[in-house]
Amino acid sequence: MGNTAVLHKRSRTRTDPHRLAWGVLLIAFAVFSILCAAAGFVVNYFLFQSTIPMLSALSVSKGSVEVVEPADPIARSVRTPVNLTGITQVSTDSQSQAKLFLRDTLADGRLVAVVTLHTNSSLTLRTAARPRFNWSTSSYFVDLRDISGRFDITIVSELGRDVLVSLRSPQGVLVSLNASGAYAVNATSARVQVYNRNGLAVLVPPGSQVGHVVPVTGQGIIDVETGAFEARSGYTDLLYNSDFTQFNAVVGSGEVKELLAGWVCNNDPNDDPPGAYRSQMVDGLMVLRLERFQAATSHGRTSCVQTFGQTGLDLAANGYDFLALRATFSIQYQSLNACGIEGSECPLMLRVDYIDQNGQAQKWYHGFYSVNDPQYAFPLQCNSCRQAHEFINPRAWYTFDSANWFALFPPDQRPAKILAVWFYASGHQYDVQVSEIALLGGHMVTEIAAPAGGDTSGQG
């Protein structure tokens, strides 16, 4: 009797095979659905959202820079171009400048953006990525952290996809650059300042999700301690066609020629052989190339000038209290050592003609060279210059900022009127590429467009 009861109890707990089969089927279907969804997500992510690294190349414009890479945590000094991989920290000192070139891996190395580190600046490159496949609609993405110092950022136009360059200070201020254009960023422990020359820039305070749009040609400033945002007026480029992208069609001798708008370029009358000047695209940017070869062994000069008429540009009448000359260029070749035997034949020379506060005509000069053999002992300063010319690493792009003349010149020597702005290549044989000559005027005193201790050399 007792055994019969036990067997009966066990038979009641036996699993129904039909119910078990359905349970297994439903669980298998659920697992299958999850795997299909996961596979779809993975495939979608891989095809449309996954990324690959962009080509990140560091070019040292002047002096040497310190680089710290994951494979070698000890900082090393770099003077020649180097490709960066992984998370990399780059730092300049008081005498150096570097440019970080970010290129599209799948588009034959097409340039996407350039980040210039001015003196006493540092950043950490965490990410520079593009979509794995060209059909993806994802954007280019560059993530720069721990920024400190002064930076110029140029994002090339007509990239064919969206772009985002993100810069974040150690204090948490975020600078978001969301479109092609040109920007300047100045980051200190107290504030982060952004100048939007042309593009779309957003400043986000630490710990906030709400950003502030910096208007085109304007400035935005975030106070690190309070998170307060301040908008200021920006700068006016007093030169026309400073990036050499505008041309005028001129009819002459039965043919139409395109001449560079705003600038008049020529060789010196007695140059034999004469030099040449021509516009060309380099890395998606228009440059003006000044060159002279043909085994020349005599002096030559190829120059371009923009004038402001006989009366000049009246700075006081326009209320400017900020004035700075800016130039971006690369010295590809020079045959003479330094700037020649008299220090007057630099492969690139900048010159500004102006009237000072006393009504006297003045000329401001500054020269650059990329070859200097000490055995020749050539002078590194011309007779009309107050300060030595500047050595630039050969075949490297360099950006020069003169600093604010109103802050650095003695009061009686400050410009009252600008008459003309020149740039020229000189020597025997030379090859120079210039991508920008700008004269910036503003209605405030600030340091974003000019490094502390900027050069004021060459006033004549």
LOLUM-542703 format. One line per 3 residues: number of its first residue (from 1); for each residue z, x, y of C-alpha. Coordinates in steps of 0.05 Angstrom, whole numbers, padded with zeros to 5 digits. Each point is the difference from the previous one (the first is absolute). Example, Ala and Ser with C-alpha at 12.3 -4.5 7.8 and 13.67 -1.06 7.14 Angstrom:
2
1) 00156/00246/-00090; -00013/00027/00069
END
This chain:
460
1) 00000/00000/00000; 00018/00056/00047; -00063/00039/-00017
4) -00044/-00060/00011; 00029/-00009/00070; -00014/00072/00018
7) -00072/-00004/-00023; -00011/-00063/00039; 00027/00031/00063
10) -00045/00061/-00006; -00061/-00044/-00010; 00013/-00036/00065
13) -00002/00066/00041; -00067/00023/-00028; -00053/00010/00056
16) -00057/-00049/00002; -00063/00043/-00014; -00044/-00045/00044
19) 00047/00008/00059; 00004/00075/-00011; -00075/00005/-00001
22) -00007/-00038/00065; 00054/00043/00031; -00035/00064/-00020
25) -00065/-00028/00025; 00028/-00019/00068; 00036/00067/00007
28) -00064/00037/-00019; -00039/-00042/00050; 00051/00014/00055
31) -00003/00075/-00016; -00076/-00004/00000; -00001/-00036/00067
34) 00048/00051/00030; -00042/00058/-00027; -00064/-00033/00027
37) 00032/-00010/00068; 00028/00071/00001; -00067/00027/-00022
40) -00035/-00040/00054; 00050/00025/00051; -00009/00072/-00024
43) -00076/-00005/00000; 00000/-00033/00068; 00047/00053/00027
46) -00041/00056/-00030; -00067/-00026/00024; 00019/-00025/00069
49) 00068/00028/00022; 00010/00067/-00033; -00010/00062/00042
52) -00017/00073/-00006; 00020/00057/00046; -00044/00017/00059
55) -00019/00072/00015; 00053/00029/00045; -00018/00066/00033
58) 00042/00039/00050; -00036/00042/00052; 00040/00048/00043
61) -00027/-00001/00070; 00044/00053/00030; 00053/00047/-00027
64) 00030/-00017/-00067; 00037/-00060/-00028; 00053/-00011/-00053
67) -00017/-00041/-00062; 00048/-00024/-00053; -00031/-00030/-00063
70) 00032/-00031/-00063; -00023/00057/-00044; 00032/00051/00046
73) 00061/-00024/00039; 00002/00065/00039; -00036/-00004/00066
76) -00062/00043/00005; -00038/00021/00062; -00073/-00022/00003
79) -00055/00024/00047; -00063/-00020/-00039; -00022/-00070/-00023
82) 00037/-00028/-00060; -00005/-00064/-00042; 00064/-00039/-00006
85) 00023/-00036/-00063; 00061/-00044/-00010; 00055/-00009/00051
88) -00008/00057/00050; 00039/00020/00062; -00038/00034/00057
91) 00033/00032/00061; -00026/00037/00061; 00038/00047/00046
94) -00003/00013/00075; -00066/00038/-00006; -00038/-00038/-00053
97) -00042/-00062/-00010; -00028/-00033/-00063; -00046/-00057/-00018
100) 00005/-00043/-00063; -00068/-00026/-00022; 00001/-00060/-00046
103) -00066/-00013/-00037; -00028/-00053/-00047; -00001/00027/-00070
106) -00057/-00046/-00023; -00044/00005/00062; -00019/00074/-00002
109) 00062/00019/00039; -00015/-00045/00059; 00053/00008/00054
112) 00049/-00058/00007; 00053/00026/00047; 00024/00064/00035
115) 00073/00012/00017; 00014/00056/00050; 00068/00034/-00001
118) 00013/00032/00067; 00052/00054/00012; 00070/-00009/-00029
121) -00019/-00060/-00042; 00011/-00019/-00073; -00017/-00056/-00049
124) 00002/-00015/-00074; -00064/-00026/-00032; 00023/-00048/-00054
127) -00064/-00039/-00015; -00073/00003/00019; -00038/-00049/-00045
130) -00064/-00040/-00006; -00019/-00055/-00049; -00020/00024/-00069
133) -00066/-00038/00003; -00047/-00013/00059; -00003/-00075/-00014
136) 00074/-00007/00014; 00019/-00032/00067; 00064/00041/00006
139) 00008/00046/00059; 00007/00074/00010; 00074/00016/00005
142) 00035/00061/00029; 00076/00006/-00001; 00031/00053/00044
145) 00076/00007/00002; 00053/00038/00038; -00045/00011/00060
148) 00027/00043/00056; -00038/00027/00060; -00069/-00016/00029
151) -00059/-00026/-00039; -00071/-00024/00013; -00030/-00048/-00050
154) -00074/-00015/-00003; -00025/-00054/-00048; -00075/00003/-00010
157) -00040/-00064/00015; -00047/-00038/-00047; 00038/00019/-00063
160) -00021/-00063/-00037; 00071/-00022/-00017; 00067/-00011/00034
163) 00045/00059/00013; 00075/00009/00011; 00033/00063/00024
166) 00076/-00006/-00002; 00047/00050/00034; 00075/-00006/-00006
169) 00053/00041/00037; 00064/00025/-00035; 00038/-00053/00040
172) -00043/-00056/-00030; -00049/-00016/00057; -00067/-00022/-00029
175) -00067/00013/00033; -00055/-00041/-00032; -00072/00017/00018
178) -00045/-00055/-00026; -00070/00014/00025; -00050/00054/00017
181) 00016/00034/00066; 00039/00056/00033; 00075/00003/00008
184) 00054/00048/00024; 00071/-00001/-00028; 00061/00036/00028
187) 00062/-00004/-00045; 00070/00026/00017; 00069/-00016/-00024
190) 00009/-00045/00061; -00066/-00038/00003; -00069/-00010/-00029
193) -00058/-00007/00049; -00070/-00023/-00017; -00062/00003/00044
196) -00056/-00045/-00024; -00064/00029/00028; -00043/-00049/-00038
199) 00020/-00036/-00064; 00056/-00043/-00027; 00071/00029/00001
202) 00065/-00035/-00018; 00070/00028/00012; 00058/-00025/-00044
205) 00073/00016/00017; 00047/00026/-00054; 00023/-00054/-00049
208) -00046/-00053/00030; -00057/-00039/-00029; -00028/-00019/00068
211) -00048/00048/00033; -00027/00008/00071; -00074/00008/00013
214) -00018/00057/00046; -00057/-00021/00045; -00064/00040/00004
217) 00006/00056/00052; 00074/-00015/00004; 00064/00030/-00027
220) 00057/-00026/-00041; 00069/00031/-00006; 00056/-00015/-00049
223) 00071/00023/00017; 00028/00024/-00066; 00073/-00016/00015
226) -00010/-00071/00027; -00067/-00018/-00032; -00023/-00025/00068
229) -00075/-00001/00013; -00032/00020/00066; -00073/-00008/00020
232) -00030/00047/00051; -00068/00010/00031; -00042/00055/-00032
235) -00052/00048/00024; -00069/-00005/00030; -00054/00048/-00023
238) -00029/00023/00066; -00062/00028/-00034; -00058/-00042/-00025
241) -00023/00008/-00071; 00055/00050/-00018; -00016/-00008/-00075
244) -00075/00012/00009; -00020/-00065/-00033; -00040/-00030/00058
247) -00073/00018/00014; -00052/-00019/00052; -00073/-00010/-00017
250) -00043/00040/00049; -00076/-00003/00002; -00035/00065/00017
253) -00067/00032/-00017; -00020/-00062/-00039; 00060/00002/-00047
256) 00068/-00031/-00002; 00060/00047/-00005; 00073/-00016/-00009
259) 00044/00038/00049; 00075/00004/-00004; 00028/-00052/00048
262) 00048/00025/00054; -00011/00074/-00013; -00051/00050/00025
265) -00011/00058/-00048; -00040/00063/00013; -00006/00074/-00014
268) 00006/00053/00054; -00069/00011/00033; -00011/00071/-00024
271) 00026/-00007/-00071; -00048/00033/-00049; 00001/-00028/-00052
274) 00028/-00066/00026; 00054/-00037/-00038; -00005/-00070/-00027
277) 00042/-00063/00005; -00008/-00060/-00045; 00039/-00060/-00025
280) 00013/-00009/-00074; 00046/-00038/-00047; 00055/00040/-00035
283) 00047/-00038/-00047; -00018/-00066/00032; 00016/00025/00070
286) -00051/00017/00054; 00004/00072/00024; -00037/00040/00052
289) -00022/00067/-00028; -00010/00061/00046; -00035/00058/-00035
292) -00039/00063/00013; -00027/00047/-00053; -00068/00035/-00006
295) 00036/00067/-00005; 00019/-00004/00073; 00033/00063/00028
298) 00005/-00020/00073; 00044/-00049/00039; -00015/-00074/-00006
301) 00034/-00064/00018; -00010/-00072/-00022; 00039/-00049/00044
304) 00012/-00074/00011; 00029/-00030/00063; 00021/-00068/00026
307) 00009/-00008/00075; 00034/-00049/00046; -00047/00005/00059
310) 00009/00039/00064; 00065/-00033/00020; 00030/00004/-00070
313) 00049/-00046/-00036; 00060/-00013/00045; 00062/00002/-00045
316) 00049/-00023/00053; -00043/-00060/00019; 00003/-00022/-00073
319) 00074/00011/-00005; -00002/00050/-00057; 00062/00041/-00014
322) -00024/00024/-00068; -00061/00044/-00011; -00018/00039/-00063
325) -00063/00031/-00029; -00011/-00009/-00074; -00053/00033/-00045
328) -00014/-00001/-00075; -00047/00053/-00027; -00016/00050/-00054
331) -00025/00072/00010; -00048/00010/-00058; -00025/00069/00020
334) 00002/00053/00054; -00032/00068/00000; 00040/00031/00057
337) 00071/00022/-00011; 00051/-00044/00036; -00030/-00020/00067
340) -00042/00062/00014; 00013/00064/00038; 00021/-00037/00063
343) 00037/-00057/-00033; -00051/-00050/00029; -00045/-00015/-00060
346) 00042/-00046/-00043; -00037/-00041/-00053; 00032/-00060/00033
349) 00025/-00005/00071; 00029/-00060/00037; -00005/-00005/00075
352) 00022/-00052/00051; -00022/00003/00073; 00048/-00035/00048
355) 00029/-00004/00070; 00074/00016/00005; 00053/-00032/00044
358) -00017/00049/00056; -00074/-00019/00000; -00020/00066/-00034
361) -00054/00002/-00054; 00028/00026/-00066; -00025/00013/-00070
364) 00042/-00007/-00063; -00022/00040/-00061; 00022/00007/-00071
367) -00037/00036/-00057; 00002/00001/-00076; -00024/00050/-00051
370) 00006/00010/-00076; -00016/00074/-00010; 00044/00056/00025
373) -00006/00071/-00027; 00056/00041/00033; -00041/00065/-00004
376) -00045/-00025/00057; 00059/-00015/00047; -00040/-00052/00038
379) 00039/-00037/00054; 00026/-00068/-00020; 00001/-00028/00070
382) -00055/-00007/00052; 00008/00020/00073; 00001/-00073/00022
385) 00053/-00020/-00052; 00074/00000/00009; 00016/00001/-00074
388) -00030/00030/-00063; -00054/-00035/-00040; 00019/-00034/-00065
391) -00014/00023/-00071; -00023/-00055/-00047; -00011/00007/-00075
394) -00074/00005/-00015; -00038/-00061/-00026; 00061/-00044/00009
397) 00005/-00062/00045; 00050/00008/00057; 00026/-00048/00052
400) 00021/00028/00067; 00045/-00038/00049; 00011/00030/00069
403) 00066/-00037/00012; 00013/-00040/00063; -00026/00040/00060
406) 00043/-00040/00048; 00062/00023/-00037; -00021/00072/-00011
409) -00037/00021/00063; 00038/00019/00063; -00005/-00059/00049
412) -00049/00033/00048; -00046/00020/-00058; -00005/-00068/-00033
415) -00068/-00032/00000; -00014/-00051/00054; -00073/-00012/-00018
418) -00040/00016/-00063; -00070/00025/00014; -00027/00018/-00069
421) 00019/00015/-00072; -00037/00054/-00039; -00001/00026/-00070
424) -00045/00056/-00023; -00014/00051/-00055; -00015/00071/00021
427) -00011/00069/-00029; -00058/00028/-00041; -00002/-00044/-00062
430) 00044/-00061/-00008; 00005/-00066/-00037; 00051/-00051/00026
433) 00010/-00073/-00018; 00035/-00045/00051; 00022/-00071/-00018
436) 00038/-00019/00063; 00011/00021/00072; 00047/-00049/00035
439) 00036/00000/00067; 00058/-00048/-00005; 00031/-00032/00061
442) 00061/-00044/00001; 00050/-00035/00044; 00063/00028/-00031
445) 00030/00067/-00019; 00004/00006/-00076; -00010/00053/-00053
448) -00037/-00038/-00054; -00069/00029/00017; 00024/00070/00012
451) 00046/00046/-00040; 00063/00026/00030; -00015/00068/00030
454) -00074/-00016/00001; -00049/00050/00027; -00014/00001/00074
457) -00040/00064/-00002; -00061/00018/00039; 00008/-00028/00070
460) -00044/00039/00047
END
